[in-house]
Amino acid sequence: MSESVAAAIAVNRFGLGARPGELAAASHDPRQWLLRQLDGEPPELKDSRLQGSAEILSQAWNLRREAGSAGAGGGDEREARPASANAAQQLMRFYRRIYVAEATARVRHAVTTDRSFLERLTHFWTNHFAVSVDKLAVLGLAGSLEREAVRPNVLGTFADLLLAVERHPAMLFYLDNPRSVGPDSPAARAMRRRRGRDAGLNENLAREILELHTLGVDGGYAQADVIALAQMLTGWSINGERGRFEFRPAMHEPGARKLLGRRYADAGYEQAEAALRDLAVHPSTARHVARRLACHFIADDPSAAAVERIANAFLESRGDLPTVYRALIDTPEAWERPLPKYKTPSDYIISGFRGLQLPVVSDRHLLGSFELLGQQIYAPGSPAGWPDRSADWDGAWALMRRIEWADAIGQRLGSQRNAARLAPQLLGANLREETRKALAHAASGAQALTLLLVSPEFLRR
Amino acid sequence: MTSPEGIGIRSGDPACSAESPARRDFLAAAFLAAGGALLAPTLSQAGTSIASRFVFIILRGGLDGLAAVPPYGDPHYAGLRRELAIGAPGTQGGGLPLEGPFALHPSLRFLHESFAARELVVLHAVASPYRERSHFDAQNVLESGLARPHASQTGWLNRALAALPSEALSGEELGVALGQNVPLVMRGPAPVASWSPTQLEGPDEDTLQRIMDLYAADPLLSRRLVDALEADELAGEAQSGESMPAPGRQRRNRARGLAISQDVIRVAAGFLQRDDGPRVAVLDSNGWDTHANQGAAQGPLALRLAALDAGLRTLKEQLGATWRQTVVLAVTEFGRTAKENGTGGTDHGTASVAFLLGGAVAGGKVIADWPGLAERELHEGRDLKPTLDLRAVLKAVLADHLGVPTRALEESVFPDSADVRPLQGLLRA
């Protein structure tokens, strides 16, 4: 394969789309260009408007207390049920402001970073451990989940990444764990005595950890394993006032548990942590993660050999993520043409912004684009995250929205950008003769820019 | 390709309906540009009587069948459900009576009227062949029509449409998916459209022509573009006379996360009412995954059921005379645990309910081989046990209502279903 084809693939398939000049930089050694992005600490998002989750949660706690609804007994119970409509609205506005700042900072970083492979990986993991802002508490916390749990661990081990995510308030609230009570725990017994009410397990987090985050649905677990993990996870909660992870022994189901045939003695908090650390290096987890990575970066239906290569790297390194990424880069299939994947709406918009070097300014307009094209930021709507097959995104309705979006960009910027000159810089060896001609013969600069953005080689990667 | 003269197309603009003859010319040219990649079925002349219509609604997340259709007469119901139990008809917050031990959730008033009018069949203890508890695999089985998840890239409804004899086809698209993308159940060889509300203006017709040229060597994209233009045209006509929903109203709908959008229902009805419109529409309804605080006669699930009920009422009103030829089937991927969980909700279960509704339905009955709710009668000691295979309902509707040939049903639509016999007596003779 020529280095120019490899460069176009490295920048557009592994990365988030070429910025002008990037293809030239990658073309000396496209693989090295990717590998270099794995060196050094992952970058932090620099934006003074961003706050940590603990700060966000304690502010929310104060807002609720001012509204007179925060009492004794912890904040989580009240998370979805503020006292009055007015307080709910205030909380919504507060979370909404945070959401807009977080989502905008995320897009700005994705558009400007020169480590776009690393950023793609970050987006991949955020989607692997998906939360969705249609739950009120998540609206204010989804961005901090990515910044606090995903970004610092994207070049670490899978076990550290997994633990950071499962302990984060966004995930605990999203999958209901602070409400889950061991049926034989002191808290449940007290509730039965005092209020005659039963309290008990909620399986949500345990099930999605096994099905989506680690083993995968065919990973060899049974309903009894879901219940055992849910029991071990009881007590994993959030201190509402301080806004931090807290283990509540009173809610924890006492006793040893058996998960996948292995026994876990009751060690309080450590019981579930030990289980998660074992799950993180399980062969089913290696296969599940490898399949999802291959499906994301290589093709809708990657070969068994490709999945196995990545899974082996995962297993042999006990989930050392840079080793896994290197195996992905070393997979010959990942460098093949024709372009196998249709860009997701998010990758499509970001690649447009990168290619045209658009400034990321107008928050409302910017985030609206993601919504209109079908992929509102941090809102996949389910813990399974956004789907990842081309057929999930290449519908007729969706194509027309991209055409309309590209048309709007063309109208706005057609006089300031030369599409015919930009095309080889963005698409390199992928640029087709038909597209080159269409851009040269376009009726206007605006139309040329629109055609570039909706060309088959720009819609795919 | 040269531009036909004098066409003004603004995609997504409802006003374009006035220009539809010109749009048709453009589309004809577009078909040629697509290099014959499109399967254009024979066009029958629009007849005086409209062919049968089918609306398939997927309730995603796992509808709690024991809340939607409470078996209040089962001796174990109230004990299992505790605070979630719906009381007997006539009590405070009680259900709306059906027959036997069954009632409807008090939010489902239109469905109750439809039951009285013999236009609703309630199916209980029904499930797909899937017996695990993953939403995503369960929806895959529900939509693919195969016994195992991820065994097919196409859906049973599309395969059924593809098997229809050509004289049964009324228009260019056989079905329409009301959503941003086509769900698996509608993916496959038969041409289908998708439609969802939008706010952006579209490009001018010259740009659209050039994009079509740009896609000439790309069968997928050229087909998608033609489908999109066709769908926008149909939607424009469906909405003609009515302005697009005000942005404020749309936002409120989204914020409240309604089960189903009234605007989408109206557009679906517009598609189905046309003589040469699609015969099948698929609608998605999200948010049925009630793990915590689902409520009983009131609460989040009650609101969601009320929104679904209101949507179905709108569908009937908007369909007008076409309602007589219409069957609506609302299903979910699985039910929920028989027992209330520790957080005022219910976890993933197995059997649930399905609603068969419409002017063409022989309604006014509950079909349930009731398995009972005693612990030994529950599936794995925790879920309502399935006693009816959903495919028995689907096969009956496809054969008796849409006229899908039996052979195709057994071979291509539901290939693993030889032992599942179509349920009799669901439709008016």
Boltz contact constraints between the chains, C-beta under 6 A:
constraints:
  - contact:
      token1: [A, 176]
      token2: [B, 291]
      max_distance: 6.0
  - contact:
      token1: [A, 176]
      token2: [B, 292]
      max_distance: 6.0
  - contact:
      token1: [A, 179]
      token2: [B, 292]
      max_distance: 6.0
  - contact:
      token1: [A, 179]
      token2: [B, 343]
      max_distance: 6.0
  - contact:
      token1: [A, 181]
      token2: [B, 342]
      max_distance: 6.0
  - contact:
      token1: [A, 199]
      token2: [B, 342]
      max_distance: 6.0
  - contact:
      token1: [A, 200]
      token2: [B, 342]
      max_distance: 6.0
  - contact:
      token1: [A, 201]
      token2: [B, 342]
      max_distance: 6.0
  - contact:
      token1: [A, 202]
      token2: [B, 291]
      max_distance: 6.0
  - contact:
      token1: [A, 202]
      token2: [B, 341]
      max_distance: 6.0
  - contact:
      token1: [A, 202]
      token2: [B, 342]
      max_distance: 6.0
  - contact:
      token1: [A, 202]
      token2: [B, 343]
      max_distance: 6.0
  - contact:
      token1: [A, 203]
      token2: [B, 347]
      max_distance: 6.0
  - contact:
      token1: [A, 204]
      token2: [B, 291]
      max_distance: 6.0
  - contact:
      token1: [A, 211]
      token2: [B, 134]
      max_distance: 6.0
  - contact:
      token1: [A, 217]
      token2: [B, 134]
      max_distance: 6.0
  - contact:
      token1: [A, 217]
      token2: [B, 137]
      max_distance: 6.0
  - contact:
      token1: [A, 374]
      token2: [B, 180]
      max_distance: 6.0
  - contact:
      token1: [A, 384]
      token2: [B, 136]
      max_distance: 6.0
  - contact:
      token1: [A, 395]
      token2: [B, 181]
      max_distance: 6.0
  - contact:
      token1: [A, 395]
      token2: [B, 182]
      max_distance: 6.0
  - contact:
      token1: [A, 395]
      token2: [B, 194]
      max_distance: 6.0
  - contact:
      token1: [A, 396]
      token2: [B, 194]
      max_distance: 6.0
  - contact:
      token1: [A, 396]
      token2: [B, 224]
      max_distance: 6.0
  - contact:
      token1: [A, 396]
      token2: [B, 227]
      max_distance: 6.0
  - contact:
      token1: [A, 396]
      token2: [B, 228]
      max_distance: 6.0
  - contact:
      token1: [A, 397]
      token2: [B, 180]
      max_distance: 6.0
  - contact:
      token1: [A, 397]
      token2: [B, 194]
      max_distance: 6.0
  - contact:
      token1: [A, 397]
      token2: [B, 195]
      max_distance: 6.0
  - contact:
      token1: [A, 397]
      token2: [B, 196]
      max_distance: 6.0
  - contact:
      token1: [A, 398]
      token2: [B, 180]
      max_distance: 6.0
  - contact:
      token1: [A, 398]
      token2: [B, 181]
      max_distance: 6.0
  - contact:
      token1: [A, 399]
      token2: [B, 224]
      max_distance: 6.0
  - contact:
      token1: [A, 399]
      token2: [B, 228]
      max_distance: 6.0
  - contact:
      token1: [A, 400]
      token2: [B, 11]
      max_distance: 6.0
  - contact:
      token1: [A, 400]
      token2: [B, 228]
      max_distance: 6.0
  - contact:
      token1: [A, 404]
      token2: [B, 200]
      max_distance: 6.0
  - contact:
      token1: [A, 404]
      token2: [B, 202]
      max_distance: 6.0
  - contact:
      token1: [A, 407]
      token2: [B, 203]
      max_distance: 6.0
  - contact:
      token1: [A, 438]
      token2: [B, 214]
      max_distance: 6.0
  - contact:
      token1: [A, 447]
      token2: [B, 207]
      max_distance: 6.0
  - contact:
      token1: [A, 450]
      token2: [B, 207]
      max_distance: 6.0
  - contact:
      token1: [A, 454]
      token2: [B, 211]
      max_distance: 6.0
  - contact:
      token1: [A, 455]
      token2: [B, 214]
      max_distance: 6.0
  - contact:
      token1: [A, 456]
      token2: [B, 218]
      max_distance: 6.0
  - contact:
      token1: [A, 456]
      token2: [B, 221]
      max_distance: 6.0
